[in-house]
Amino acid sequence: MSLAKQFAIKERFQLRFEADAFNIFNQPDFDAPNNNVTFFPYYSGPPSIPPQGSLGIIQHTIGSPRFLQLSLHLFF
């Protein structure tokens, strides 16, 4: 999203103010779930506790957070 306003200064100069917003709604884009699988090499029976690991857990997002940028241009 961008907003801009241009001001005339005399006949020769113009001043332009811009405000740009990136990812304005701050919508997250999630990365693929983790596929780090840990098998039990010394399995001896039903486990008494749930297995440890991060299979299927989303740990990262893609993209960037909300950014705001202001700029001022002088044209002559």
N, C-alpha and C positions, 0 to 999 in steps of 0.2 A: 504494500500500500504506500502511496506517495502523495504528498501534498506540496504544492509549490505556489509561491506568490512573487510576482515581479513588480518592482517599483521603478518608476522613471525618475532619474535625478538629472535635472537640466535637460538638454536635448541630446547630449553626447553620451551620458552614462546611464547604465541600468544596473540595478541590484536585484538579484534573484535569491530568495530564501527557499530551501527545500527541506522537507522532513520525510525520511524514508523509514518504513518499518518492515522488517523481515520476520516471518513466522509470527504474524501479529496475534493470532489466536492461540499461540503456544501449544499447538497440537503435536503430541509426541508420535514419532515413527519408530516402532520397535524393531530391533535387530532379530535375526533368526534365533530360535531357542538353542541353548547349549546342547551339544551332543557328546559330551564327555562321559563315556560309559566306563564304569569300574566294575569288572567282574570279580567274583570271589574265587581266587585260585585254590584256596584251602577250605572249600565249602564242606561242612560235615553234617549238615542237617538243616531243618528249618531255623531261620534266624529268630532270635528273641527280640531283636530291635529292628526297626526299619533300616534298609540299606542307606548308606551315606553317599552323597554325590550331588551333582548338579544337572542331571539329565532333565531336559525339558524346561529349564529355568531361563527366562529372558534376563540377561544381565546388562545389556547395553541398548542405547537408542542410536538412531541414525539421524544425522542432520545437526542442526544447531538450535540453541534456545532463542528466545525473542531478542532481536537486535534493533536498536533505534539509531538512526544516523541523521545528523543535522549538517547542512552545508549552506554556505553563503558564497555566491558568485558575483563578481563585479565585471560587467562588460563595458568596454570603451572602444 
